[in-house]
Structure formats: C-alpha cells, structure tokens
Amino acid sequence: MPNKAKSAEFTKINIMVLKRLIIIVWLAICFSPGFSESPKMTAERNEAGCIELFYIDPLYNLYHKKQNSPGGEWTESEFITGSVKSVKLIKDADDCLRVFYAGSDNALWCSYQELPSYEWTSGVIVAENVLTFDMILDHDESINLFYITTGNRLMRRYQISDDLWSGDVEMAPYAKLVAAGKNEDGRLELFYTLSDNTLNHKYQLSPGGTWSDANYFSVASLDLFVVQNEDGRMEVFFVDESNVLRHKYQVAINSSWSDHQVFATGVKQVIAAENHDGRIEVIYISTNDLLYHNWQTAVNNGWGAGEQFGWEAYGMTASLNEDGRLEVFYMGKDEVLFHNWQLQAGLFWAGEYPFIDEDFPLFSFEEYDTEPNYLPNPVWHVNDHCFIRDEDNYWHMFGIVYPDPYSGDPTVVNYFGHAGSATLNNIPWAEMDPPFYESLGEGDVLWAPHIIYHENTYYMFYCGGGELNSYEICLRTSPDLVTWSDYQVLFQDGIQGRDPMVLWVEEEQCWVMYYTATSNPSGGYHIVAYRTSEDLYNWSTRNIAYTDYHKGSTYGNTESPFVVNRGTYYYLFVGPRPYDYPTEELPNWEHPGYVGTDVYRSAEWNQWINADYVGHIDAHAPEIIPESYGNWYISHCGVLQGGLFIRRMYWHDGLSPDYPVVKRSYESSLQLTNVPNPFRSFTKIRYNLEKGCHLTIEILDPLGKCIKSLVDQNQGPGDYSIDWDGRDNGGNVVSPGLYVCQLTTGRYNRTLKMLFLGK
C-alpha cells in the first residue's frame, strides 16, 4: 500500500477509535449502575391493536413511535421531551394508554389518551422527588403508583380520577428498587430492594385492603421483574450482586413461594413477557452487554436452554402484537433502536433489525414475471448462480441446478447449469451445455459459482469439497466460457467456508473475495468473511466483514453474500433472512425466511453491522446485475421456487439520473454539525433550515441538564452558525468532558455529542 494510502488509513482508524471512545464513555454515563433500575423504554398495545413505544435514547431524550396498523409498519420517532431518565406505560380502566416518565429534575410526569387509541394530552406532574417507579392496576382498576423518593423512601399513591391522585403513603424506608405484581385473587404484592440490597416484599391482606408487614424475600437484588404465569401464579426474576439471574415462583395460586433458583449467570438486566399461548419469555442482558432470551417450553412450566438474541443492548421492553406475535425492542450498538419479532405466534424470530426512520427506500423493483427466465429440464430448482457477459455481449448464467426431484439429495449435483440470452430479461433463456463435470465423492458438493473477467481470462470461483470435513474454495479459468482449466483449491476455511463472490476495490487496489463462514472452524457465529488478492490466485488470511448473532455449524443466515459499490457506499446483500435454525422437520429451504435477503450499507468495503440495515428483498441468493444504459437487474431462485427469475431494480440513492434520491421534509433533512470536535477554546456549531421555524439550541451536561442556552428565536430558511466557548449561562468554564448540543424545532429534535478538553 502506498505511504499516502497508509497515512489516510491511519487517520481513518484514529477517527474511528475516537468516535467509538466517545460512544463508549457516553453509554457508560447514561447507563451506569445508578440508573440500571430505571426502565428506559416501554411498549403497550392500544385499543386499536397497534403497539405504541416510548423510549429514551442515550442522551436522555424521550421519543414516541407506534404502528400505523395492527402488526404493521411503524411511524417515525417523534421527539417528546428531553432530560428524561425513566418511562413506563400502562392501560387504564377506560382502555386508554398512560405514559409516566421521570425527568432529571426528579419530577414524575403523566400523559394519557383521552379516548382509546386517540391523541395524547400534555404532560402533568403527578409526584416530586422521584428516583424510580412502577405502577399496576388494583382490583378496582384504579392505578396504584409506587415510587422511590430522592430520600430512598418507598411511597404509594393511587388514582382517584384522570388528574387527581391521593396523597403519599410510605410503604418502606431505605428502598432502592421496586416492582409490583398482582395475585390471582386481586391482591397487590410489592417487591423492593433495601439499602443493603436484600429483596423484601409485602402484600395486601385482601383485595384493595391493608398491607402486610415487610417480609424478607430473597438474596440481594440489583434488578428485578415480576410476571404472572398463565395459571395466575406470580414469578419474580432478579439479578443478585454476583450477576446471577435467579427466580422464585408461587407454588400455588395466591400462595407461598418457592426457594430461589439460578436461571442464568453473568446477567445485569432482565424483563419478562408472555407469549400468545401464555408461556413466559425472559429477555436479559449479559454483563458484556449481549442480549439473550429463554422461554417456557410448556405453559406454566419447564424452561429451554436459552440462547443469544442480539448484540449490544442497553435497555429493553416487549409487547404482543394483535395477532399474538411477541415483539422485543431495545437500544443497541451505536445508539440505534432495534426490534425483533416473531414471524409466527410463538415461532421463528425475525432477527435484529434497526428501525429505519426514512421516508423513502434506497431501491425498488418491478414485479417478477410469473414465468421464470430459466428452468432446467426436467424441472426442479435453480440455486446459487452468477451472470457474465461474453465479448459478443451475450449473457451467460451458470448456477446450481437439480433437474430430478426423485433421486437423492437436492443439494448435490456434479455439474453447473448453463443458460444464455441476448438480453437479461428475456424469457426463456436458452439451455446450454454444462461447462464441466466433476467426480464427486459421498457428501461432496459443487456449489455457488461466481465468474469475473480480467485481462482476457474468465475466472470461475466456486465451492467444492465435502460437508463432512470442510468445503473448498476452488478456481477454474477459461478464455471463452467453453473450455475450462482443471480446478485448483485456493483455500479451505472451516466447515462452512463457501459461496464466494469477488469484487475489485479501487481504493485498496486489490481484489476482495467475500464468502460465508463461521467464526470458528467447527462452528460459531455465522459470518461474512473476506480475503484479498493482487493476482486472483494467492489470497490473504481470513478477515471478518459481518457477524450475525446466530450460531451454528451447518447452514446459516450469511449465505450467498453479494457486494455492490455505488458512490462512497458499499451494499452487502446476504440471506436467508429472517432466519431461524433449520431442523429435520423444517429444513432450511422450507423456513419462512428462506426467500429473503437483507441489505446493509456501509462507507467501508470490509465492515457492516446490523445497524447498517437499509432494506429487505424477497429473493434468495440474488445477483445484482448492472446492464447497459445504467439499467440494473436483480435475480431470484432457490429450492422449490420454480426456476430462476430476473426483474428490474431501481436505485434511489441519488446516483441514477432517472431515479434520483427522494426529497424528504425539511425537518428530516435538518443538519447539525460542529468543528472542531474535540475542542478547547471554542467550537463552531453549524445548522441549516429549509423552512422558517422557531428553534432552540442548548448545551446539556451528561445528566441532561441545560447549562447554556445559545438560540431561542424564530429563524428563516438558510445556513447558520454559532460558537460555544465552553462556558455556562453564568460565564463559568465548564469541566472537561462530554456535552450535548440539542437543537429543537416545533416538533423535531437533533442532538450532537461534543468533547470539551478544557481550557
């Protein structure tokens, strides 16, 4: 690599390290143990059947989003207010949702729907000096509010009318953490942690009646959650001081409790939810911030083994969709809001997907024709394939085919199907002779060809080898796509190294091969691996471009990777997705996610994460094909899919003149930047407005408190800038550290993290 390129790479790495350091420090501040007991997000289904979600981002801003229809698409996130540290929803006796949220000033606010599924009222303060809280409906469906004060007293208030509440009743002194549950007979039961971290409880002696004395419940607790079994027995999950997740349950309805039992180790946060059939699902965050879940294998009884459910998470909640599919929400890596949902009630989780607050897709497609472009004869299926145009501009397709559905394993064939056409979207393509035949041993495969043309030679990379030991990435060359050399094995990469795709990366001046693999030779996380080469024969050691949280040692959800470079971005197409583990009863190609490809976009050619998700395509093992005159096409195939299909693809990323990027509203396009960052003497904050509006710009400290007001006025459209010199409203120099610049318009909010190094 030239020195200039190395210097640029070094600078890029330093900037990346600094950005990640800022994010890590900020998350450490926002989600420190002192706030771990405060719910950061909450979800509940409204009377119309649509889930409504309130969440606090790592900068203490409260947002709201909801489904447009039951189980349907989501609205964009709506900024509610800033400086919020905890939030929780409840449905009241009138089937209206109420949201309670506590601010950094320790005031507890409440906003509610005046009619079911209707608009929300303005927030009103219902309590002062609140650290954390929980609430539950009493036997008469009045809301009981339990909260811990700044003086660590556990207090109770109950609702008299919409905006009228009782006075405070002290339930316990020296409390730190609280959760409420309800017995099957309607008696409330309260669980709380004392200053010595021991877990206590007390309960109503009769529905709506007086309360028992405090009773020791279990060992020390740093986080807890109460849920009810389908038969009415309460179950409590709590994390002890050794980060062991334990649980206790009532041995009979309205009765005594079991001893505490170990549920999982290395845990710091926990919630629980109910599946459509009443089985409890427990979602928890490990001490290394990974998301896991476990579930009852039978109603009221029995637990699974538990498994990883996602990457980094810093707060979570869950709710049932109208059709019984459970949906989980959490704040993930790079401060992105993620969700995961069941594809069917109680079955098949979709995967880790970020919410995309965009008004337009980055690509669109024509409908597939009902007749395939290519179908082997006799008929069964086409799978992983590739397209290449010869020197006469005639198109060739090479791919896995299996023409006979009645003899043997559909994944094993000893030749590649070959078809040709003068145009990509022709129906049908002409059958052509296979390029070559290979002698395969038991369990060996011939899969996933990919061809490139370079310096008068066609290079075919493909997968060979056997499933019982290790696949091989192989190479054959040809001068004319007819006569092919003997194969040579380029490398092996564990049990699942296969499905190669090769791309020239201009900025690195090298070839890159992307392929599916697992993080360890014998299994592990499903990944997209890559290697680099200068001559297409000799390849570097393995690197990782993308890692999914699913694990396995057989087929996975990072198959058939395909990378497209457009402008400054690289798009990764990978599937099958959504994904769940194939079983003997439900093989990979019969799973609901088999015909599905996810698309990720990154400015880096060698790094994608789940937060880079930009869309989904109903296609299996697609090839993205540029044709003449700027036209693009995409293919679809797969076992039991009826052949190979090709359709037009349109990019909406501003690089195709016929399909430019769609213009968004002025508030969505609002930009907020500052230079320099980090800074000492001052930083210049720049922003733009496409329409006039009233706006404020404030500097917030790590606790979300405004320390400096910079702008509070009406401004017309245009580009603006203002300086901040590191001083507060009193003219005092603030302490070195992370601060937030918050720009707020009539209904939108932009935030920007800034690192002040001190004067």
ZAMARGU-4260 file (C-alpha; in steps of 0.2 Angstrom, whole numbers, plus 5000, padded with zeros to 4 digits):
<rodrens>
0) 5000/5000/5000 | 5007/5017/4996 | 5013/5028/5010 | 4999/5041/5006 | 4986/5027/5007
5) 4993/5021/5023 | 4993/5038/5031 | 4975/5040/5026 | 4971/5023/5033 | 4980/5028/5049
10) 4970/5044/5051 | 4954/5035/5047 | 4957/5022/5061 | 4961/5036/5073 | 4945/5045/5070
15) 4936/5028/5071 | 4944/5025/5088 | 4940/5042/5094 | 4922/5040/5089 | 4920/5024/5097
20) 4928/5030/5113 | 4916/5045/5114 | 4901/5032/5112 | 4908/5020/5125 | 4911/5034/5138
25) 4893/5042/5134 | 4885/5025/5136 | 4894/5022/5152 | 4887/5038/5159 | 4870/5036/5153
30) 4868/5018/5158 | 4879/5017/5173 | 4873/5005/5188 | 4865/5020/5196 | 4852/5020/5183
35) 4850/5002/5179 | 4834/5000/5189 | 4825/5014/5179 | 4816/5007/5163 | 4822/5016/5148
40) 4808/5010/5136 | 4791/5004/5137 | 4778/4997/5125 | 4760/4993/5126 | 4746/4988/5113
45) 4732/5002/5112 | 4714/4998/5110 | 4715/4998/5091 | 4728/4984/5092 | 4743/4994/5087
50) 4759/4994/5098 | 4764/5011/5105 | 4783/5013/5110 | 4791/5026/5121 | 4810/5025/5123
55) 4824/5036/5130 | 4839/5037/5119 | 4857/5038/5127 | 4856/5057/5128 | 4840/5056/5139
60) 4828/5062/5125 | 4811/5054/5126 | 4803/5048/5109 | 4787/5040/5104 | 4783/5029/5089
65) 4768/5017/5085 | 4762/5005/5072 | 4751/5013/5059 | 4740/4997/5059 | 4740/4981/5070
70) 4756/4972/5067 | 4760/4984/5053 | 4773/4997/5049 | 4779/5010/5061 | 4779/5029/5062
75) 4795/5039/5063 | 4801/5043/5080 | 4793/5058/5087 | 4803/5069/5100 | 4793/5071/5116
80) 4805/5080/5128 | 4822/5080/5134 | 4831/5076/5151 | 4821/5060/5155 | 4828/5046/5164
85) 4814/5033/5166 | 4797/5029/5157 | 4783/5016/5158 | 4766/5013/5150 | 4750/5006/5157
90) 4732/5004/5150 | 4719/5011/5162 | 4701/5006/5166 | 4695/5015/5151 | 4707/5006/5139
95) 4717/5022/5137 | 4736/5021/5137 | 4745/5032/5150 | 4764/5035/5150 | 4773/5040/5166
100) 4791/5047/5164 | 4803/5055/5177 | 4815/5069/5172 | 4832/5073/5178 | 4823/5086/5190
105) 4815/5071/5198 | 4798/5076/5194 | 4786/5062/5188 | 4775/5067/5173 | 4760/5058/5166
110) 4752/5060/5149 | 4737/5050/5143 | 4725/5046/5129 | 4708/5055/5132 | 4700/5042/5122
115) 4706/5024/5117 | 4719/5025/5104 | 4717/5044/5102 | 4729/5058/5104 | 4739/5061/5120
120) 4736/5075/5132 | 4750/5087/5138 | 4760/5080/5152 | 4756/5085/5170 | 4767/5082/5186
125) 4760/5068/5197 | 4774/5067/5210 | 4790/5075/5215 | 4807/5069/5221 | 4805/5053/5211
130) 4821/5042/5208 | 4812/5026/5200 | 4794/5019/5200 | 4782/5006/5195 | 4763/5005/5193
135) 4749/4992/5192 | 4730/4992/5192 | 4722/4987/5208 | 4707/4976/5210 | 4695/4990/5205
140) 4706/4995/5190 | 4712/5011/5198 | 4731/5014/5195 | 4742/5011/5210 | 4759/5021/5208
145) 4774/5015/5219 | 4790/5026/5218 | 4806/5028/5227 | 4810/5046/5233 | 4827/5055/5232
150) 4827/5051/5251 | 4826/5032/5247 | 4808/5031/5254 | 4796/5019/5245 | 4779/5028/5243
155) 4762/5024/5236 | 4749/5034/5228 | 4733/5029/5219 | 4722/5037/5206 | 4706/5045/5211
160) 4701/5052/5194 | 4710/5056/5177 | 4721/5070/5185 | 4718/5068/5204 | 4729/5057/5215
165) 4729/5053/5233 | 4742/5059/5245 | 4758/5049/5248 | 4758/5033/5259 | 4775/5027/5265
170) 4777/5009/5261 | 4796/5006/5267 | 4811/5017/5271 | 4828/5015/5264 | 4822/5007/5247
175) 4832/5007/5231 | 4822/4997/5218 | 4803/4992/5216 | 4792/4981/5206 | 4774/4977/5208
180) 4763/4962/5204 | 4746/4956/5207 | 4739/4939/5214 | 4726/4930/5205 | 4713/4935/5218
185) 4717/4953/5215 | 4728/4957/5230 | 4743/4968/5225 | 4761/4962/5230 | 4776/4973/5231
190) 4794/4968/5229 | 4808/4980/5234 | 4827/4981/5237 | 4833/4989/5253 | 4849/4999/5255
195) 4858/4983/5259 | 4852/4976/5243 | 4841/4962/5251 | 4825/4959/5242 | 4809/4961/5253
200) 4790/4960/5249 | 4774/4965/5257 | 4756/4961/5250 | 4738/4966/5253 | 4729/4956/5265
205) 4713/4957/5255 | 4710/4965/5238 | 4711/4984/5240 | 4714/4981/5258 | 4728/4984/5271
210) 4745/4978/5268 | 4756/4965/5277 | 4772/4969/5287 | 4788/4968/5277 | 4795/4951/5274
215) 4812/4945/5268 | 4810/4938/5251 | 4827/4933/5244 | 4845/4937/5242 | 4852/4954/5236
220) 4844/4961/5220 | 4851/4973/5208 | 4837/4972/5195 | 4820/4963/5196 | 4805/4960/5186
225) 4788/4952/5191 | 4777/4942/5179 | 4762/4931/5180 | 4761/4913/5174 | 4746/4908/5164
230) 4738/4899/5179 | 4739/4915/5189 | 4755/4911/5199 | 4767/4926/5200 | 4785/4923/5196
235) 4799/4935/5201 | 4816/4936/5191 | 4830/4946/5200 | 4849/4949/5197 | 4860/4946/5213
240) 4876/4955/5217 | 4886/4941/5208 | 4876/4945/5192 | 4867/4928/5194 | 4849/4929/5187
245) 4838/4920/5199 | 4819/4917/5200 | 4806/4912/5213 | 4788/4907/5209 | 4772/4904/5219
250) 4770/4886/5222 | 4751/4888/5221 | 4739/4902/5216 | 4739/4916/5229 | 4750/4905/5240
255) 4768/4904/5246 | 4784/4905/5236 | 4797/4893/5231 | 4816/4894/5235 | 4826/4905/5224
260) 4833/4896/5209 | 4848/4900/5197 | 4841/4905/5180 | 4857/4911/5171 | 4874/4918/5176
265) 4883/4934/5170 | 4867/4945/5169 | 4864/4963/5174 | 4846/4967/5167 | 4830/4957/5165
270) 4812/4958/5158 | 4799/4945/5155 | 4784/4944/5143 | 4770/4932/5139 | 4769/4923/5123
275) 4752/4921/5114 | 4749/4904/5122 | 4754/4910/5140 | 4772/4904/5140 | 4783/4916/5148
280) 4798/4923/5138 | 4813/4930/5148 | 4824/4943/5140 | 4840/4948/5148 | 4856/4957/5145
285) 4873/4950/5150 | 4887/4958/5159 | 4896/4960/5142 | 4880/4969/5135 | 4874/4955/5124
290) 4855/4951/5123 | 4849/4934/5127 | 4832/4925/5129 | 4824/4910/5137 | 4806/4903/5136
295) 4795/4891/5145 | 4793/4875/5134 | 4776/4872/5142 | 4763/4883/5149 | 4767/4887/5167
300) 4782/4875/5167 | 4799/4870/5160 | 4812/4881/5153 | 4823/4880/5137 | 4842/4881/5136
305) 4842/4900/5132 | 4852/4907/5118 | 4859/4924/5111 | 4846/4935/5105 | 4856/4950/5098
310) 4871/4961/5100 | 4874/4975/5112 | 4858/4981/5122 | 4856/4995/5134 | 4838/4994/5139
315) 4823/4983/5133 | 4804/4981/5133 | 4792/4969/5124 | 4774/4968/5119 | 4762/4956/5110
320) 4756/4961/5093 | 4737/4960/5089 | 4740/4943/5081 | 4749/4936/5096 | 4767/4938/5089
325) 4779/4944/5103 | 4790/4959/5098 | 4805/4965/5108 | 4813/4982/5107 | 4830/4988/5114
330) 4843/5001/5112 | 4858/4994/5103 | 4875/4997/5097 | 4879/5015/5090 | 4864/5021/5099
335) 4852/5013/5087 | 4834/5007/5091 | 4832/4989/5087 | 4817/4977/5087 | 4815/4958/5084
340) 4798/4950/5082 | 4791/4933/5079 | 4786/4928/5061 | 4773/4917/5068 | 4764/4917/5085
345) 4777/4908/5097 | 4789/4904/5082 | 4803/4910/5071 | 4811/4926/5077 | 4815/4938/5063
350) 4832/4944/5069 | 4840/4960/5075 | 4833/4974/5064 | 4835/4993/5067 | 4821/5005/5064
355) 4823/5015/5048 | 4816/5032/5050 | 4816/5036/5032 | 4803/5042/5020 | 4809/5033/5005
360) 4818/5016/5001 | 4835/5016/4994 | 4830/5004/4980 | 4814/4997/4972 | 4809/4983/4960
365) 4797/4978/4946 | 4786/4963/4950 | 4793/4946/4945 | 4785/4939/4929 | 4775/4923/4933
370) 4786/4913/4921 | 4804/4910/4925 | 4818/4917/4914 | 4826/4900/4916 | 4821/4882/4921
375) 4831/4867/4920 | 4823/4852/4911 | 4816/4841/4918 | 4810/4853/4932 | 4815/4856/4950
380) 4826/4870/4955 | 4840/4883/4952 | 4850/4889/4967 | 4866/4900/4969 | 4871/4906/4952
385) 4880/4920/4943 | 4879/4931/4927 | 4893/4935/4915 | 4893/4944/4898 | 4905/4937/4884
390) 4915/4948/4872 | 4900/4947/4860 | 4889/4954/4873 | 4879/4938/4875 | 4874/4934/4893
395) 4878/4918/4902 | 4871/4911/4918 | 4880/4897/4927 | 4872/4890/4943 | 4867/4876/4954
400) 4853/4865/4946 | 4845/4849/4951 | 4833/4843/4937 | 4827/4827/4945 | 4817/4829/4961
405) 4816/4810/4964 | 4833/4804/4965 | 4844/4808/4980 | 4850/4824/4989 | 4844/4840/4981
410) 4859/4849/4987 | 4872/4838/4977 | 4875/4839/4959 | 4891/4836/4949 | 4889/4850/4936
415) 4883/4868/4934 | 4868/4873/4924 | 4872/4884/4910 | 4860/4895/4900 | 4862/4910/4888
420) 4852/4925/4882 | 4855/4941/4871 | 4846/4951/4885 | 4845/4949/4904 | 4826/4950/4905
425) 4822/4938/4890 | 4810/4924/4893 | 4816/4910/4892 | 4834/4909/4892 | 4842/4895/4881
430) 4848/4879/4888 | 4867/4877/4885 | 4880/4863/4889 | 4887/4862/4906 | 4904/4870/4907
435) 4912/4854/4915 | 4908/4839/4926 | 4917/4834/4942 | 4918/4817/4950 | 4911/4819/4967
440) 4913/4808/4982 | 4900/4804/4995 | 4895/4821/5003 | 4904/4831/4991 | 4896/4846/4983
445) 4898/4858/4968 | 4890/4875/4973 | 4889/4893/4971 | 4899/4899/4955 | 4905/4917/4953
450) 4914/4922/4937 | 4924/4938/4933 | 4933/4943/4918 | 4950/4950/4919 | 4964/4953/4906
455) 4956/4941/4893 | 4953/4927/4905 | 4937/4922/4914 | 4939/4916/4932 | 4926/4905/4940
460) 4927/4904/4959 | 4916/4891/4966 | 4913/4879/4981 | 4918/4861/4981 | 4923/4849/4995
465) 4913/4839/5007 | 4901/4844/5021 | 4908/4830/5032 | 4925/4839/5033 | 4927/4856/5025
470) 4921/4865/5010 | 4934/4871/4997 | 4935/4887/4988 | 4940/4882/4970 | 4946/4891/4954
475) 4945/4887/4936 | 4949/4898/4921 | 4943/4899/4903 | 4947/4910/4888 | 4930/4908/4881
480) 4917/4902/4894 | 4918/4885/4885 | 4935/4877/4888 | 4939/4877/4906 | 4956/4873/4915
485) 4957/4859/4929 | 4952/4865/4946 | 4964/4871/4959 | 4959/4873/4978 | 4963/4890/4983
490) 4959/4888/5002 | 4948/4880/5015 | 4940/4889/5029 | 4932/4878/5042 | 4916/4868/5040
495) 4906/4882/5031 | 4918/4892/5021 | 4908/4893/5004 | 4898/4904/4992 | 4912/4915/4985
500) 4910/4932/4977 | 4924/4943/4970 | 4925/4962/4968 | 4939/4974/4963 | 4940/4988/4977
505) 4948/5003/4969 | 4954/5012/4984 | 4963/4997/4990 | 4969/4992/4973 | 4966/4974/4976
510) 4953/4960/4973 | 4942/4955/4988 | 4933/4939/4990 | 4918/4938/5001 | 4911/4922/5007
515) 4900/4914/5020 | 4909/4905/5035 | 4908/4903/5054 | 4918/4912/5067 | 4927/4896/5072
520) 4932/4882/5060 | 4920/4870/5068 | 4905/4882/5070 | 4901/4898/5080 | 4893/4914/5074
525) 4888/4915/5056 | 4899/4927/5047 | 4903/4935/5030 | 4922/4933/5028 | 4934/4941/5016
530) 4951/4939/5009 | 4961/4950/4997 | 4972/4946/4982 | 4983/4955/4969 | 4983/4941/4956
535) 4967/4931/4959 | 4977/4916/4964 | 4985/4920/4980 | 4973/4925/4994 | 4977/4933/5011
540) 4972/4925/5028 | 4953/4926/5033 | 4946/4943/5039 | 4928/4946/5045 | 4916/4959/5036
545) 4900/4955/5045 | 4895/4944/5060 | 4877/4939/5065 | 4872/4934/5082 | 4865/4917/5076
550) 4877/4902/5079 | 4878/4885/5071 | 4889/4873/5062 | 4878/4870/5047 | 4868/4881/5035
555) 4866/4899/5042 | 4860/4916/5038 | 4875/4924/5030 | 4875/4914/5014 | 4877/4920/4996
560) 4885/4937/5001 | 4885/4949/4986 | 4893/4967/4987 | 4889/4982/4976 | 4899/4998/4976
565) 4889/5014/4972 | 4897/5030/4975 | 4905/5031/4993 | 4895/5017/4999 | 4896/4998/4999
570) 4880/4987/4999 | 4880/4970/5006 | 4866/4958/5001 | 4865/4942/5012 | 4852/4929/5017
575) 4842/4918/5020 | 4834/4931/5032 | 4824/4932/5043 | 4831/4917/5050 | 4829/4903/5062
580) 4838/4886/5064 | 4834/4873/5051 | 4828/4857/5059 | 4824/4839/5052 | 4806/4844/5052
585) 4808/4861/5044 | 4824/4861/5033 | 4832/4877/5028 | 4823/4880/5011 | 4806/4877/5019
590) 4808/4891/5033 | 4798/4907/5031 | 4815/4917/5030 | 4822/4906/5016 | 4816/4918/5002
595) 4823/4933/5010 | 4839/4944/5008 | 4844/4959/5019 | 4853/4974/5013 | 4866/4983/5023
600) 4875/4999/5018 | 4892/5005/5024 | 4906/5018/5019 | 4918/5004/5022 | 4921/4990/5010
605) 4925/4977/5024 | 4914/4981/5038 | 4895/4980/5041 | 4885/4979/5057 | 4866/4976/5060
610) 4864/4995/5062 | 4869/4997/5044 | 4852/4988/5038 | 4844/4998/5024 | 4831/4986/5017
615) 4824/4969/5013 | 4821/4959/4997 | 4810/4944/4994 | 4823/4935/4984 | 4835/4920/4988
620) 4854/4921/4983 | 4851/4936/4972 | 4864/4943/4960 | 4864/4962/4957 | 4867/4965/4939
625) 4872/4981/4930 | 4867/4982/4911 | 4870/4994/4898 | 4862/5012/4899 | 4863/5012/4918
630) 4850/4998/4920 | 4851/4987/4935 | 4843/4970/4937 | 4841/4958/4952 | 4838/4939/4951
635) 4829/4926/4962 | 4830/4907/4963 | 4830/4893/4976 | 4824/4876/4981 | 4805/4874/4977
640) 4805/4892/4969 | 4800/4886/4952 | 4816/4892/4942 | 4827/4907/4940 | 4818/4925/4939
645) 4825/4942/4934 | 4817/4959/4937 | 4822/4977/4935 | 4830/4986/4950 | 4829/5005/4953
650) 4841/5014/4964 | 4835/5029/4974 | 4852/5034/4981 | 4855/5050/4970 | 4867/5041/4958
655) 4854/5036/4945 | 4849/5051/4935 | 4832/5043/4931 | 4828/5039/4949 | 4836/5052/4960
660) 4835/5052/4979 | 4818/5057/4985 | 4817/5074/4994 | 4812/5072/5012 | 4804/5085/5023
665) 4814/5100/5029 | 4814/5094/5047 | 4820/5077/5042 | 4835/5085/5032 | 4840/5096/5046
670) 4859/5095/5048 | 4868/5099/5064 | 4887/5098/5065 | 4902/5107/5074 | 4920/5110/5071
675) 4932/5106/5079 | 4927/5091/5089 | 4935/5088/5102 | 4939/5107/5106 | 4947/5118/5119
680) 4944/5137/5115 | 4928/5136/5106 | 4918/5125/5093 | 4908/5132/5079 | 4890/5124/5078
685) 4883/5124/5060 | 4865/5120/5055 | 4853/5123/5041 | 4834/5127/5039 | 4824/5124/5023
690) 4809/5132/5031 | 4807/5146/5044 | 4803/5140/5062 | 4805/5143/5080 | 4820/5134/5087
695) 4831/5132/5102 | 4849/5127/5104 | 4855/5121/5121 | 4871/5113/5128 | 4867/5099/5140
700) 4878/5091/5153 | 4879/5072/5155 | 4864/5072/5166 | 4853/5081/5153 | 4853/5097/5162
705) 4854/5113/5151 | 4869/5123/5156 | 4870/5135/5141 | 4856/5142/5130 | 4863/5148/5113
710) 4847/5151/5102 | 4829/5153/5107 | 4820/5163/5092 | 4812/5162/5076 | 4823/5160/5061
715) 4820/5160/5042 | 4827/5147/5030 | 4846/5147/5027 | 4863/5141/5034 | 4868/5147/5051
720) 4882/5145/5063 | 4885/5150/5082 | 4900/5147/5093 | 4901/5139/5110 | 4916/5144/5121
725) 4914/5130/5134 | 4906/5142/5147 | 4889/5140/5155 | 4875/5153/5157 | 4884/5161/5171
730) 4900/5163/5161 | 4909/5149/5171 | 4921/5137/5161 | 4913/5120/5162 | 4923/5104/5167
735) 4931/5094/5153 | 4920/5080/5147 | 4906/5075/5135 | 4892/5088/5132 | 4877/5088/5120
740) 4871/5101/5109 | 4852/5099/5107 | 4843/5108/5093 | 4824/5108/5094 | 4811/5115/5082
745) 4792/5114/5083 | 4791/5095/5083 | 4809/5089/5079 | 4825/5086/5088 | 4843/5085/5083
750) 4857/5081/5096 | 4876/5081/5094 | 4889/5075/5106 | 4904/5086/5109 | 4920/5083/5118
755) 4927/5098/5128 | 4945/5096/5133 | 4946/5111/5144 | 4954/5127/5143
</rodrens>
